[in-house]
């Protein structure tokens, strides 16, 4: 089956590269940046000028694009070319209700749709070890699982359309809260005369051990804000969670605290830097 990949950003370019390297049929790719299309073409895919060209040529269409608006617009453009036999997989992180609406729109053409957002970082996108959270019809999952496994070492079926992206929003909100908790307690420890290394070792030895502290301790110590996951993307995700929690009347004070730090970071002009830089906000700098 021919695969088309739309969206060659920080994560998408490496995800697409893994597909090109592992898939035994043609892979098409497009992006709003010609340089990204050229980069993936150098790995062996066929560059396309737009989503319509992808929709005409690919049997499986994968999208990895920034926002709900972008996803909706992309599928509206492709809609006339979708039909029975085509499969659409959106791996973007968008609002769950928009994802479900797009799924309904696509499935009305006879094509199939899955929301399959990813978790973990750029390094995992490069290595093909992402986590993939799939939301789709139960019968579709075994068909797309081998494709998803090109990009992820842990592919989990979450349920019907909308369940994959809902799980992703909950996941990223928890990541943001863990990060905010690490930032707060790490800053307090330093005020009490405890070094970052000593505190990180203490955390690793006890029940508070967590991946964020283990993975980020050196970067926090060196105030290295090189982007693995951008402030603007995490801020987008936690604001989606905020809207969902408010619509349900469900209070999430921990989420609100993490959201305040992320919102401030974006307002300071740090949108493109890594979200760990909120450490400076908690630190009072």
Secondary structure, 3 states (H helix, E strand, C coil): CCEEEECCCCCHHHHHHHHHHHCCCCEEEECCCHHHHHHHHCCCCEECCCHHHHHHHCCEEEECCCCHHHHHHHHHHHHHHCCCCCEEEECCCCCHHHHHHHHHHHHCCCCEEEEEEEECCHHHHHHCCEEEEEECCHHHHHHHHHHHCCCEEEEEEEECCCHHHHHHHHHHHHHHHHHHHHHHHHHHHHHCCCCHHHHHHHHHHCCCCCHHHHHHHHHHHCCCCCCCCEHHHHHHHHHHHHHHHHHHCCCCHHHHHHHHHHHHHHHCCCCCCEHHHHHHHHHCC
